[in-house]
Amino acid sequence: MIQRPFVRSALLTALLAVSANAVYAITTHSNKNMLMPRSSQANAALEYTGWHGHVYDQLPAGLRSNLQIAPFYQESDAKKDLAQYFGIGNGSDTFTMGRATAYGGAAVANTNIDLPYILHAPTAGGGAPLGYDAAATVKLAPEQEQYGARLDFFQDLNTPIKNLFFRASTTAVHVQNNMHFKLSDVHEQTTPDMNLNIADVFSGAGSNAQQAALTKAKMGGRRSRFGLADIDFSLGHKCLLTPRSHAFFSIDMTVPTGNRVLADYVFAPVVGNGRHFALGASFDGGIDVWRNDIGSIRFNAAVRYKYLFENTEERTLSLRNGAHGTTGALTNMSKYYLVGQKNSLLRAKLQPLANISSMPVSVKPGHELDMLAMMSFEASKFTFDVGYNPFWRDAENVYVKNFAGSGQYAIADKNYDVATALAAFAAGVAGAGYRAGNELTLADFDISSIMTPTLLSHKLFAGAGYSWKAYDKVLCSVGLGGSYEFATSNADIENFAFWGKFNISF
């Protein structure tokens, strides 16, 4: 594991050039169930360091093919910010679960989540759960780790238009996410015997006669995926190319190749952009700002714009604040509340709300910008790059067509007993044992809980490379680089990264 103190020390000089207010997480989101982070493929810093010396170079005659292979490692930082994003918004990565009200006994002080609505244990016959005193402290520390290799191919063309070029790129990446769901100060319920502990409720590892196992929005454990993070194709024109300046323009297309987004786990790994097709355009240009017999300094800039189109994903909705009395502590982690089904023998086991509120939704990510400004110093066979890579993506537009269980489920009361409910059903009593008349509809859900907000991050990076000629015509280079990405909200994943480069032009 790479040590973060070393990373911060190595980047200290660069950090002093950036205002602390500009990089601190100034917007805090909470009670979120979904985060679609920046795709591994949208990484101008990784792409351009050491690469410009190949694609902007000029051969005396003929066309040139350019190939880049860039292995990398990236790890998230600022776990507390991500914990608040998926947590309850109490300004901390830690919160408590227990009896939020003095129902059937003394309330647990400062409780953030009313646990009896999630871990059900009424007394026989539906009486008040006098012995219900389960409680725990929860700490979240979400972490993401990525490693793999970026592949870029740039081909000069002269047909059907002179100075035409073709570009293709993809990223083979292993994405590993870990929520680090940890419990402390645990007091398990013993009276009555539920045969179900708190950890098993959230991991989906257990069930009992009162409640079915959680199958969606599970927490805990390490999840990983490997694949290609989309493929980008470009057709462009070298509008300007001289020994001291260049200006390239291209039309771009993204073909999604990553995994389908499912709601089985909170903070599940996603390879690519969530399987969204995209169209866009790119511009990159540069000019020498200084040159002599020793070397040169060049300013390079690039802008990659994409529009990501709508596609269907599976996401888990929580209840909105105020839905059938769910305010304050009753809103926190509401996706785990137990619900009963109206007029059905299925009421014999309560279902976690996430099992029925995880549904296909239409997601339109919309506009995205990946930009770069870089100074490059070249002397003899060595190149040094330092730059700034801002990234912006619009807030998602999410549309939910319908809720299949509308009017069929209601939040189970804490004294709901399945044996009594089943007997009431046999006796013909409609809606017995749960909040009859409060059946959930689509209007009771919080759509914002599944929407990734606007992403805006600032990345500082640096790289160094060495190049040489082989067989007089083949240009080769190797290099190293690194970056740190700062967040402007806790929806952005702060991270550090390191990479290597091998480039060849022939």
Beta strands, then each sheet from edge to edge (+ up, - down):
strand 1: 65-76
strand 2: 94-98
strand 3: 113-114
strand 4: 135-139
strand 5: 143-157
strand 6: 164-178
strand 7: 182-187
strand 8: 222-242
strand 9: 245-255
strand 10: 278-291
strand 11: 295-308
strand 12: 311-316
strand 13: 318-319
strand 14: 338-341
strand 15: 351-352
strand 16: 358-364
strand 17: 366-379
strand 18: 382-393
strand 19: 397-399
strand 20: 409-411
strand 21: 445-446
strand 22: 455-470
strand 23: 474-487
strand 24: 495-505
sheet 1: 1+ 5- 6+ 8- 9+ 10- 11+ 17- 18+ 22- 23+ 24- 1+
sheet 2: 3+ 2+ 4- 7+
sheet 3: 12+ 16- 19+
sheet 4: 13+ 21-
sheet 5: 15+ 14- 20+
end
